[in-house]
């Protein structure tokens, strides 16, 4: 026969006290269900662009799933520096994230003094998408493939030029890498934004450009621009008949515009995992995929570690071309 012993009032009190003390030592991140309040996504660009559209689509999915609102804030300027710094000035609790793009890893290679150390102060959450650069020329131009393009700009023409969306952009540095690997010499003409850079090709002001697939698709479909090759590792679903630059003879060459999410490196690892799960799940939803397709890109959710590795590789490639070609913002 088992004898049940009644606990003394002192024993019960001690048990409750120990339990309360244990709860008191739990961090806020561990004690609450995340998210317990609204999340802010800082966009380091002006409102109305593709990053703004995609962030709002992600926010709608997260609100549907969690019941918590997502606030999209635009902090443009400084090639993503102002927006990134604004995110880092907020509490490191995981409730503020920011968009990262190629500029995020390029600027530290071109600017000596920044208000933060990107590699140490920033934690990657997930990659959102990659948008391959496509080499385009006016439809009235002679070349129809990469070999003909190289011959055209290096032998048949004098003073060949290409447009970019600005010095230090991924399109500028990607084209410089392309020139180096293809063994051609073309002068960069920087423009303010993609529409102006594309229009320069259409008008004949320049001979070619790298462009994101989305913005040039209407011109390709209308027959006013010709796509020579794309900078993705595999052919673009949007341009299945256009070969990659690697297929065309530039082994291993890739060049793209990409976007991801970052937060403060001091955010606890557990909370970083929750952010990754939250946003990668949203990226997989049909409504978000549809928004991305309309932007000419595909969702690329992945782990924080994968995104960190990708950004390190991109930073190294950009650093190499910046140093070899002595590129500066001056």
N, C-alpha and C positions, 0 to 999 in steps of 0.2 A: 504494500500500500504506500502511495506517494503522499508525503505530507507537504501541503502548500503553506509557505511562510508568507505572512503579510509583510509588505515593505513598510519600513518606518517612515514617518513624514519627512525626516531628515534625508533619507535615501532618495525619496521621490523628488525632493527639492533639488538635491545635487544633480540628479539625472536631467531634470529640466534645465538647470543652469548650464550644465555642460553642453547640452544641445543648443541652447541659445548662443553660447560662446562660439560654438563651431560655426553657426550661421553667420555670426558677426564677422568671422574671419574670411568668409567667402567673398571673392571680388564681385563687384557689381556685374561684370561680364558673365560670371558663372551663375549668379543668383537670379538673373532675369531671363525671360524668354526673349530671344532676339528676332526681330526688332520690337522693342517695347514703345517706340515713338518714331517720329518721322526720320527718314534718311535724306541727306543732302548729296546731290551729285553736282559737283562743280565742273562746268564746261569752260575750258580755257580759250574759247572762241566766241565770236559775236553770235547773238541769237539767230535762229532761222536756218542754220547749216545742218549738214547731215548728222553731226555729233549731237546736236540739240534734238533732232527728230528721234534718233535712236535712244538717247537717254530717256526721253519721255515715254517711248514705247516700253522700255524696261521698267520704268516707274509704274506704269499702269498695271503691268503683270504682277509686280511685287505687291502693289496695293490690293489687287484682287486676292492674292494668296495670303497675305498677312493682316490685311485691314489697316495697315499703317501707310500714311502718305509718303510720297517721294518728292522732294523739292528740287527742281532743276535751277541752278544758278549760273549765269554767264559771268565770267571774269576774264574777258579777253585782254590780250596784250603781251608783249615780250616773248612771243613764240612759245607759249604755254607757261612761261615763268610766273606770271602774275596769278594764274589760276592754281598752279601747283603750290605756290607759297601760301595762298589763301587757305587751301586745304590743310597744309601743315600747321597753320596757326590755330586751327580748331583743336578741341580736346581729342586725344588719341583713344577714342572709345569705339571706333568703327561706325559711327553715325555720319561721318563725312567721307566721301570718296571723290575721286577726280578722274576725268578722262586723261589718258596718256596716249601720245602718238609719237611718230618718228621724231618730231621736234623735241620731245622730252629727252631723248638720248643724244640728239645732235647738238643742241645748244650748249651743254656742258663742255663740248669739244671746241666750241667757237667763242665762248665767253669766259673770261678769266674769273670774274667775281660774280657768283650767284648767291642769293640769300639762303641757299640750302645745298647739301651734297646729295644729289639724286640717288647715287648708289647706296648711301648709308641711311638716308632719311626717309626713303620711300619703300613701301612694300607692295609688290604686285598682287592683284586679286585674280584677274583672268584676262585673257585676250578676248576681244569682242569679234573682230573680223580682220581680214586682210583683203586688200583690193589691188590686184596686179596692175602695174603700169603697162600701157599698151603704146607701142611706137606707131605714131600715125603721121601721114603726109597728106597733102591735098590730093584729091582724086585725079587732078590734072597732071600730077607729077609722074615722071617715068617709072620709078621703081615699084615692083610688085612683090618683091621678096627681099630678104636681108642681104643676100649677095649683090643684088642690083642696087640696093640702097647704099651699100658701102662703096661700090664703084661710082655711083652718082655723086656722092658728097666728097669723095676723095680724088676723083679724076675728072669727071665731067663738069663739075661746078667749081667756081672760085668763091672763097670766103663764105663757106656754108655756115648756117646759123640754126639754132634751135631755141625755142621758148621754154621758160620755166615759170613757176609761180613764185619765184624769189630765191635769192642766193641763200644757200644753207638749207633749203627745203629738201624733202626726200626725193622729189622729182629732179631737182638740180643735181644732187649728189648721185642719184641713180643714173642719170644720163652721163655724168662724168665717169662713173665706173664702166658704163656701156662703151663710151668712147675709148677708154683705155684698153678694154679687152678686145674691142673690134679693130683697134689700131687706126682710128680716124681722128680728125681734128675739126671740131665745130665750135663756133663762138656762142656762148650763152647770152641770150637776151632776156633779162628778167621782166616779168609783168606782175601786176597786182591781181593775183587770183587766177583760178583755172579758166573762167570764161574768156578773159582777155588773152591768156596764153594760147587757147585753142583757136580763138578768132584770128590770131596772128598767123596761124598755119593756113586757115581758110582763105585769108586775104592775100597770102603770098609774101607777107612781111618776113617770115622765117620759113625754113625748109621743113622742119619737123618738130615734134615734141613728144615727151612722155606724158601720158594723161591717165587718170583713173578711168576704168572702163565705163562706169555709169554716165559721166558727163559727155563722153564722145559717142556713145551708142546711137543717139538720134542722127548724128552727122554721118556715121558709118552706114546706118540703115538707109539714109537719104541719098547715099552715094556721093557725098561731098568730101568725105575723108576716107582714106584707105588705111586699114590696119595692116601693118607689116608683120608684127610679132608681138606676143605678150610676155611680160616679165615674171609670170608665175611658174612654179615647178611643173604643174600640169596645165593643160589647156583650160581656158576659162569656159565655164558652162554658158556664159553669155556670148562667147565668140568661139564656138566649137571648131570652126573651119580655119581659124587663125593659129598657126604654129607658135610654140614658145620660142623665145630667143635661144634657149638651150638646144632645142630641136633644130634651129636654124644655123647652128654652128658655134654658138658661144657656150661652151660646156660649163654647166653648173651655175650659169648666171640667173639671178632672180632680182627683181626690184618691185617694190609694192608700197602702197600707202596702207598703214594699219592703225588700229585703235584698240585700246584696252582700258582696264580700270586699275587704279592704284589707291592706296591709302597711306596713312602715317605708319612708319616702320615700328613705332612704339605700341601699335595696336596689338593686344595679346594674340598669341598664335591660335587659340581656340576661336576667338572672334573672327580672325582672318579666314579660318575654315568655314565659319558660318556665312561670311560675306561671299566667299567663292560659291558655296552651295546655292545661296539665294540668287546670285546673278547668273550662274551657269544654267540653273533651272529655268529662269526667265528667258534666257537666250534660246532655249529649246522649244519654247511655246510657238505654235503656228502663227499667232498674231505678230510676234516679234520677227519671226523668220520672213513673214510677208513684207514687213517694213524694210528689212534689210535687202530683200530681193528688189524692191522698188528703188533702192539706192544702188543697185548693181553689185551687191556683195553677198556673201554667205556668212552665217554665224559660225564662229570658231571657238566655242567654249572649251576650256581646258583647266588644268590645275595651276595653282599659283607658281609652283616650281617650273612648270613648262613655260609660263609667261616670263618668269625671271631669266631663264636660260635663253629664250628668244631675244629678250631685250639686250642681254649681254652680247650675244652674237651680232645683233644689229649695230650696237654701239662700236664694236670692234671694226666692223666693215666700214662704217662711216668715218671712224677715226683714221683708218688706213688711207682712204681717198682724200680726206681733208689734209692730211700731212703730205701725201705724195704730190698733190696738186697745189699745195700751199694756198688753200682756200681760207678766206677770212670774210668777216662781215664789213670790213672797212671799204 
